[in-house]
Amino acid sequence: MVLQEVLEEHLDEAAFRWLQWERALEAPNFNLQETATQEEQLAAHLHGLVLGNQTAADSFLWPALGSGESTRITAAAYALLAQGQVEAIVNFMKGDAPEAREAVRRAVELSGAPGLGIQLAPLLKRDDPCLQAQVVEALVFRHEAPLEMLTRAFMYDEPRARIAALRESPPLPGDTVRRHLPRLLESKHPGIRAAAMEAGLTSRARIAWEACQQAVHARSAHTPQAMVLLALFGTDADTALLVEALETQQLRPHALWALGFSGRVLAMEACLPYLEVPSVARLAGEAFSAMTGLRLEGAYALPPGEQPEGAPPPPEQQEDMEANLVPKPEDDLPWPCIGAVRHWWKEARLRFEVGGRYLDGHLLQGPVLLNALTHGPMRRRHVLARELAIRSQGQHRVPTRAFTQRQFAALAQAQEACKSLRVLPLERTLR
C-alpha cells in the first residue's frame, strides 16, 4: 500500500514537473542551466516510476495513457519506454486514440530506449496520414530519419510531415531544388512555405530568399515566418522592410519579434517608440534588449506588479469569455522603464555601428551566437538554433526542445565550427 501511494505521487509530480519543464523551454526568464535544474526534478520522479517496474506499469502507467491529461500521458509513456516496453508503446500508437497518441509521440521523441527508431519506421507504411506525420516528427527529432525517408515525406499529404522533413533536411540536391522546391515555396500552408524557405536557404537556393522577400512585401499569412528569416540573413535594406511592417497593427508583434534578431541600429531605434505602446511595449523592450545587451531590470524596468496606464489586463482578469486564459511566454517579460531606457540609449548609441549586426551588445560572430545559445533566454534560442543550422548547412542543429543534456552535447560539438562561422548576409552565398 505504501509503494502504491509512493508511485502515485511520483506520477502526479512527474506530470506536473513535465508541464513546468515544457513551459521553461519557451520562457523568456529561464536559461539553459536553469531549465536543467527543473529537468532534474522531473527526472527524479520519472526514475521513481521506472523503479516501480511492473507494479507501476499495471497499476498506474498503462491506465494513465487514457487519462486525457497530456503531460500525465507523456510521463507515463516515457516511463514505460524506459522499462523496455517499446513494442507495446509502438502498438499503442497504431490505435485509435489521436490525442493520447500525440502525447505519447513527445515521450517517443525524448526516450533513450534502444531500438525505438527501428520499430517506429514500419508505421510509415500504414494508411494513416496523422500517424505518418507523428512518426516523421519523432524520427526527425531523434535524428534517426534517413535522407530517402525525408525526401518521401516532402510529398506526404499531412503538412506536419512535410514541415518536419524540410526542417531536418540536409542541403537539397540540385534536381530536388529544381523539381520540388518551387512548388513547396508556393504552398498555401504557412508552415510548409516557411519550412521550404529554411530548406532552400540551407541549400543556398536563391529562389528561397526571393520567396522570403516577396512574402514580407506581400504581408500575407506567410509574413511572420519570413520576417524572422529576413532579420537573420538580410541586410540593412531588408531590415527597413521589417520596420515598415510595424505600421501594420496586426503584424506589429511579429515585426518586433523579428527585428530583435536583426541586430541592426535601424532596428534598435525602431523599437524605441513602441516602448510607449502598451500592447507591444514588452515585446519592443525584449527586442531592444536582445540586440543592445541592456538588461531590462533594476532602474530599466518597472517594479514588479507595476504596469503602465493602458496596459492590457492579465488573461485571468479579462472579461472576454472567449479570451485565451493560458499564459503566454511574453506575459513574463518585464515592462520597460521608458525614460531610463531612452537615457541609456542616448549615451550608448555611439557604440553601435551602422551596417553591423549585434547580439546582446556584441558584433555578431560565431562565438557570440554560440554564447547566446548557451546562456541566453530559452524563448529566443529556438530561432538562434535555426540560424546556426542554416548557416552551417545542416551540420550543427541544436535540439532546443530536447532534454538539456542533449542540448549541451550539441553545443559542445558546434564549438569549434562556430570559431570560424561567417555571419554575413546570406545573399552573398546564394546560387
Protein Blocks (a to p, Z undefined) as FASTA:
>chain_A
ZZmmmmmmmmmmmmmmmmmmmmmmmpckbcfklmmmmmmmmmmmmmmmmmnmmmlmmmmm
mmmmmnopaklmmmmmmmmmmnopmmlmmmmmmmccfklmmmmmmmmmmpccehklmmmm
mmmmpccfklmmmmmmmmmmnopacfklmmmmmmpmblklmmmmmmmpccddfklmmmmm
mmmmmpcbfklmmmmmmmmmmnopaklmmmmmmmmmnopaklmmmmmmmmmmmcfklmmm
mmmmmmpmklmmmmmmmmmmnopaklmmmmmmmmmmmklmmmmmmmmmmmnopacehjlb
ccehiacehiacdfklpfblkbcfbdcfklmpccddfklmmmmmmmmmmmpcghiaceeh
iacdfklmmmmmmmmcfklmmmmmmmmmmmnnomaccdfkbcfklmmmmmmmmmmmmmmo
ccddfklmgZZ
